[in-house]
Amino acid sequence: MTTCRKLFLDSLFGVGSAGDFTVDLPLQVITKKTEGLVLGAFSIANVFNSVIANYNDRLYWRVSNTVAENTIATGVNDRFYWGYDTGTSQSWVITTLPAGTYTAAQMGVLLAMRINSVIPDIAMVYGPPEYASIVLVWNSPTTALYLPSYGDITDPAWQQQVWRGAAYDLLDSQSVGCIVNSTQGWQRTWTTAIQEPSAFVDWNFCNTIAPGSYTGTQFAVQLQSTLNYATTFTGDTVTCTYVADEAVIRVQSTRAMQIFDPELLKSSRWLADEWFAPKYERKGLTLVPSNLRSANGICWGPGSPSTDFLTHQLNLAPVREVYVHCSASDFGTLTSSGMRDVLAVIQIDESWGSVVTWRPFSLNDQDVIPLQDGVLGPSLRFYLTDAYGRVLPLGESYVYLQLSIIPLQTQDS
């Protein structure tokens, strides 16, 4: 055992990667409850490319189709989710619908027939004259129906708290949708409008962008190459030109297209409605919500598809802050994304390839972690993340840091 004032630690002597490593202290360091642990120095090389492999190397975009297909396709959107309550028991049903092209009127007839095939005693009425819209109506003295909307079916909370039928994949529900006014509970009397089904109206694409450090002109060339991946499926041809005065890229396409806002990709509701919905045919790599690896933060387009648009200003330095975490934290810090074990936030303010060195200006810039009577460690884990808590890939680089043990009563002079 020994007492120490400073610990000089290097990821080269740790186990793991430079972005997430554990150091075993060679000696047991005695600590006192009158002392605290602070980060006194930190250095890291700026090796953060514009596009980093396995971090932000996937682009997500949409290409519009020329004809809307009001169809039910087998294994795509051929499931109708519903339930019924007879007063003595409840049943939840997933009815498989026949493939084909349907108008809204034909869908109303189809759904009414399918429900009556299970519970013939309920009076299903489709499109009565007193309603101006295409509707499905029932009125039963004994049996209640539950008709969820597509939004209900793809809502994790609804699936967990309401649905009691067969298990299904939230990201691949294959729901036909079509119910405009969901029941939101068991109903013996109800009226709802019916929509036509939609399958493969537009294409959603995900493809990789080659890792590397880019200028605006270079990134425009790479973006054009990535977007033209869709040509095989859509016949679309894309041209990308860098506009230096505005630091944007002009995208011209023979079909209307849209590069998605990166914030949308983080929304589970948007993913269910706009990415995994059956009306969109997905091509390319599989979107994994827990690991997007999104490059859309570098550049994205307007909120609707267009054949000629300017992207938002390029962000070719996607990593601007490094959040330093430590297993010895007392969880006394808080970030916008909810992280509690951050020792310090390091600004990457040096050019690519240079070493970023950080020291606190004063104790006010340090997170002082109170210690207890005993020993420190013997193992300490450090990991580096972005603002969203994703561990940063540092490749073959390494990290140096200094920890200081100071009296808790230490004040700035």
Steps between C-alpha positions, in 0.01 A plus 500: 500500500606854440375857504504706180426855391487430127429202273642508146304259284533397136260291292805317357525322836129428520279218383261583219499771236617857539135605507408255778777357716562373853823566691617284791693713749840341583459590871209542736450875546382600850219758502328707771148634522646850528642468146363517150601375156523741204608484137808721482614449141390323183639462151375330186589514132235641266453193282131566436434488127198654334368146452610243759464126441231339719408839647344729235549313173137439395273733305119479506282644224176455307425488128144558382317252282292623204183302577338438839414132532183459706572135557524230759821303447561160657740522794511880474168649616256207504420492874188646659526537880180511707327362807151417627339468843189283538438609856644179642834483316733709288679386185775669298527412135751548218309435179699437182348684203520392135752681280361734237417858407220664700311825508391637836147371426629152427710505819191584707312204353800270550547593866130469575491153342808384690366618835161337434672174409626482861202652687193474272262626766632858478329725247779645286375774268722654235445845353137573593336787307482731802881526504674709236835325548591136449442347842477177694223494762377243749245499777480200730316454832745232617830497309755782511780550247847646534644641176850646551661743258836443336644743754366286786637178355850646462502670842710302755283619789177390329649163409607441860198641683206421270574227247445147631518306175784324320844658525613715208797712397443873555739581214336248267134485602385461136187686605260606225401805705192656328317578829471879526312532830627229734273393784745573785321235703215247472201643317154357422414795279758670279560672170833525322611611157700253291806573288638304210808287574845616399801284415828605339393857417856633536846357563702550819874449452794444733852476361854557626722801441871426476684607819744785466575866560327710233492850362167628376579417138625154590192425707271607215670239278458231765139600568418470130653153490301390805166637376540339159491162672122535455524509119482121468160496673344831395671608180580823681814698413647748749753782456657674800686832478673680787403869538805643675353845580224345709675177610208294369452237232255535213328167434330448162309179437282358224257383770387696803711401799565598859804463730353456846551738791726314749271587791209316335704180493519507880122504542339158550164643391649634175678170433173311533305744280760596240770235483355161593146570380386252230428783255878548462723243341836482677816441299866471596627450853270427793426792732577405861337757733751438779799548267410738219857593404334793328693727262192719453639744756763600243235619257128456455232647279166677532198341662336369182628323185627719218688459171724802563593620848778640717607309809548664836853626564755222514633381833828332405622492862232282663695447825553835672486393865623194683320403820740329745336242728650317799383203708606684817237768442243569769248591229503865602489640146219523248498551122216591264474134398486379863858377553605523867864375517678765291830629639553766233403607148795554266462734202669369182644835400813386316529403133489137390814310608592748773500424873224655709621580853261593779559637848240663724525875545399465864337261744165633378569320170562170674260236625626419849402144588486449879702201619453274803737357755647197323678435171445623144428249228680271463354523146377818335298507180504801267297541187453784253168582338324760293210703637260209440707250701644310203856379560736676260717284273864608529664230288869461585515827692540520877391717792699650786346638817606617845290455813573708810405424859433826683355605838127568466550835669741622230393844372616705203754758601 
